Amino acid sequence: MINPVAGTLRYLRTHSIEPLELDTESAAYDFWTSRTIDKLARQQRVQPVDNIESLYGAWLGETDDGFEQFVEELRKWGDAEEHTL
């Protein structure tokens, strides 16, 4: 949508994304194909966790690393009428 006063783009909404031409020989073809969870796990070499306790305290970020505040500010920015980058 164009801001009629300033003549600038206010927002752009994408309704769908589709490949222009699907080349099944291309490495990009995998992007457009769905895989099962099992197939993804094998492809990414994900292994089951042997000891669930090994995951405790494994988060690398600090308790208050500012992520939640960033997301809140991003939401407020998204709700604003005009944006400046």
Distance bins in CASP14 RR format, pairs under 12 A and 6 or more apart:
PFRMAT RR
TARGET T0000
AUTHOR 0000-0000-0000
RMODE 2
METHOD distances of the structure
MODEL  1
1 7 0 0 0 0 0 1 0 0 0 0 0
1 8 0 0 0 0 0 1 0 0 0 0 0
1 9 1 0 0 1 0 0 0 0 0 0 0
1 10 1 0 1 0 0 0 0 0 0 0 0
1 11 1 0 1 0 0 0 0 0 0 0 0
1 12 1 0 0 1 0 0 0 0 0 0 0
1 13 0 0 0 0 1 0 0 0 0 0 0
1 81 0 0 0 0 0 1 0 0 0 0 0
1 82 0 0 0 0 0 1 0 0 0 0 0
2 8 1 0 0 1 0 0 0 0 0 0 0
2 9 1 0 0 1 0 0 0 0 0 0 0
2 10 1 0 0 1 0 0 0 0 0 0 0
2 11 0 0 0 0 1 0 0 0 0 0 0
2 12 0 0 0 0 0 1 0 0 0 0 0
3 9 1 0 0 1 0 0 0 0 0 0 0
3 10 1 0 1 0 0 0 0 0 0 0 0
3 11 0 0 0 0 1 0 0 0 0 0 0
3 81 0 0 0 0 1 0 0 0 0 0 0
3 82 1 0 0 1 0 0 0 0 0 0 0
3 83 0 0 0 0 0 1 0 0 0 0 0
4 10 0 0 0 0 1 0 0 0 0 0 0
5 81 0 0 0 0 0 1 0 0 0 0 0
5 82 0 0 0 0 0 1 0 0 0 0 0
6 81 0 0 0 0 0 1 0 0 0 0 0
6 82 0 0 0 0 1 0 0 0 0 0 0
6 83 0 0 0 0 0 1 0 0 0 0 0
6 84 0 0 0 0 0 1 0 0 0 0 0
7 82 0 0 0 0 0 1 0 0 0 0 0
8 82 0 0 0 0 1 0 0 0 0 0 0
8 83 0 0 0 0 0 1 0 0 0 0 0
8 84 0 0 0 0 0 1 0 0 0 0 0
8 85 0 0 0 0 0 1 0 0 0 0 0
9 82 0 0 0 0 0 1 0 0 0 0 0
9 83 0 0 0 0 0 1 0 0 0 0 0
9 85 0 0 0 0 0 1 0 0 0 0 0
10 78 0 0 0 0 0 1 0 0 0 0 0
10 80 0 0 0 0 0 1 0 0 0 0 0
10 81 0 0 0 0 1 0 0 0 0 0 0
10 82 1 0 0 1 0 0 0 0 0 0 0
10 83 0 0 0 0 1 0 0 0 0 0 0
10 84 0 0 0 0 0 1 0 0 0 0 0
11 78 0 0 0 0 1 0 0 0 0 0 0
11 79 0 0 0 0 0 1 0 0 0 0 0
11 80 0 0 0 0 0 1 0 0 0 0 0
11 81 0 0 0 0 0 1 0 0 0 0 0
11 82 0 0 0 0 1 0 0 0 0 0 0
11 83 0 0 0 0 1 0 0 0 0 0 0
12 83 0 0 0 0 0 1 0 0 0 0 0
17 31 0 0 0 0 0 1 0 0 0 0 0
17 32 0 0 0 0 1 0 0 0 0 0 0
18 31 0 0 0 0 0 1 0 0 0 0 0
18 32 0 0 0 0 1 0 0 0 0 0 0
19 26 0 0 0 0 1 0 0 0 0 0 0
19 28 0 0 0 0 1 0 0 0 0 0 0
19 29 0 0 0 0 1 0 0 0 0 0 0
19 30 0 0 0 0 0 1 0 0 0 0 0
19 31 0 0 0 0 1 0 0 0 0 0 0
19 32 1 0 1 0 0 0 0 0 0 0 0
19 33 0 0 0 0 0 1 0 0 0 0 0
20 28 0 0 0 0 0 1 0 0 0 0 0
20 32 0 0 0 0 0 1 0 0 0 0 0
21 28 0 0 0 0 0 1 0 0 0 0 0
21 29 0 0 0 0 0 1 0 0 0 0 0
21 32 0 0 0 0 0 1 0 0 0 0 0
22 28 0 0 0 0 1 0 0 0 0 0 0
22 29 1 0 0 1 0 0 0 0 0 0 0
22 30 0 0 0 0 0 1 0 0 0 0 0
22 31 0 0 0 0 0 1 0 0 0 0 0
22 32 1 0 0 1 0 0 0 0 0 0 0
22 33 0 0 0 0 1 0 0 0 0 0 0
23 29 1 0 0 1 0 0 0 0 0 0 0
23 30 0 0 0 0 0 1 0 0 0 0 0
23 31 0 0 0 0 0 1 0 0 0 0 0
23 32 0 0 0 0 1 0 0 0 0 0 0
24 30 0 0 0 0 0 1 0 0 0 0 0
24 32 0 0 0 0 1 0 0 0 0 0 0
24 33 0 0 0 0 1 0 0 0 0 0 0
26 32 0 0 0 0 1 0 0 0 0 0 0
26 33 0 0 0 0 0 1 0 0 0 0 0
27 33 0 0 0 0 0 1 0 0 0 0 0
30 39 0 0 0 0 0 1 0 0 0 0 0
30 40 0 0 0 0 0 1 0 0 0 0 0
30 43 0 0 0 0 1 0 0 0 0 0 0
33 39 0 0 0 0 1 0 0 0 0 0 0
33 40 0 0 0 0 0 1 0 0 0 0 0
33 43 0 0 0 0 0 1 0 0 0 0 0
34 40 0 0 0 0 1 0 0 0 0 0 0
35 41 0 0 0 0 1 0 0 0 0 0 0
35 42 0 0 0 0 1 0 0 0 0 0 0
35 43 1 0 0 1 0 0 0 0 0 0 0
35 44 0 0 0 0 0 1 0 0 0 0 0
36 42 0 0 0 0 1 0 0 0 0 0 0
36 43 0 0 0 0 0 1 0 0 0 0 0
37 43 0 0 0 0 0 1 0 0 0 0 0
37 44 0 0 0 0 0 1 0 0 0 0 0
37 46 0 0 0 0 1 0 0 0 0 0 0
38 44 0 0 0 0 0 1 0 0 0 0 0
38 46 0 0 0 0 1 0 0 0 0 0 0
38 48 0 0 0 0 0 1 0 0 0 0 0
39 46 0 0 0 0 0 1 0 0 0 0 0
40 46 1 0 0 1 0 0 0 0 0 0 0
41 47 0 0 0 0 1 0 0 0 0 0 0
41 48 0 0 0 0 1 0 0 0 0 0 0
48 54 0 0 0 0 0 1 0 0 0 0 0
48 55 0 0 0 0 0 1 0 0 0 0 0
49 55 1 0 0 1 0 0 0 0 0 0 0
49 56 0 0 0 0 0 1 0 0 0 0 0
49 58 0 0 0 0 0 1 0 0 0 0 0
51 58 0 0 0 0 0 1 0 0 0 0 0
52 58 0 0 0 0 0 1 0 0 0 0 0
57 63 0 0 0 0 0 1 0 0 0 0 0
59 65 0 0 0 0 1 0 0 0 0 0 0
59 67 0 0 0 0 0 1 0 0 0 0 0
60 67 0 0 0 0 0 1 0 0 0 0 0
61 67 0 0 0 0 1 0 0 0 0 0 0
62 68 0 0 0 0 0 1 0 0 0 0 0
64 70 0 0 0 0 0 1 0 0 0 0 0
65 71 0 0 0 0 0 1 0 0 0 0 0
66 72 0 0 0 0 1 0 0 0 0 0 0
66 73 0 0 0 0 1 0 0 0 0 0 0
66 74 0 0 0 0 0 1 0 0 0 0 0
67 73 0 0 0 0 0 1 0 0 0 0 0
67 74 0 0 0 0 0 1 0 0 0 0 0
68 74 0 0 0 0 0 1 0 0 0 0 0
68 75 0 0 0 0 0 1 0 0 0 0 0
69 75 0 0 0 0 0 1 0 0 0 0 0
69 76 0 0 0 0 0 1 0 0 0 0 0
70 76 0 0 0 0 0 1 0 0 0 0 0
70 77 0 0 0 0 0 1 0 0 0 0 0
71 77 0 0 0 0 0 1 0 0 0 0 0
71 78 0 0 0 0 0 1 0 0 0 0 0
72 78 0 0 0 0 0 1 0 0 0 0 0
72 79 0 0 0 0 0 1 0 0 0 0 0
73 79 0 0 0 0 0 1 0 0 0 0 0
73 80 0 0 0 0 0 1 0 0 0 0 0
74 80 0 0 0 0 0 1 0 0 0 0 0
74 83 0 0 0 0 0 1 0 0 0 0 0
76 83 0 0 0 0 0 1 0 0 0 0 0
77 83 1 0 0 1 0 0 0 0 0 0 0
77 84 0 0 0 0 1 0 0 0 0 0 0
77 85 0 0 0 0 0 1 0 0 0 0 0
END
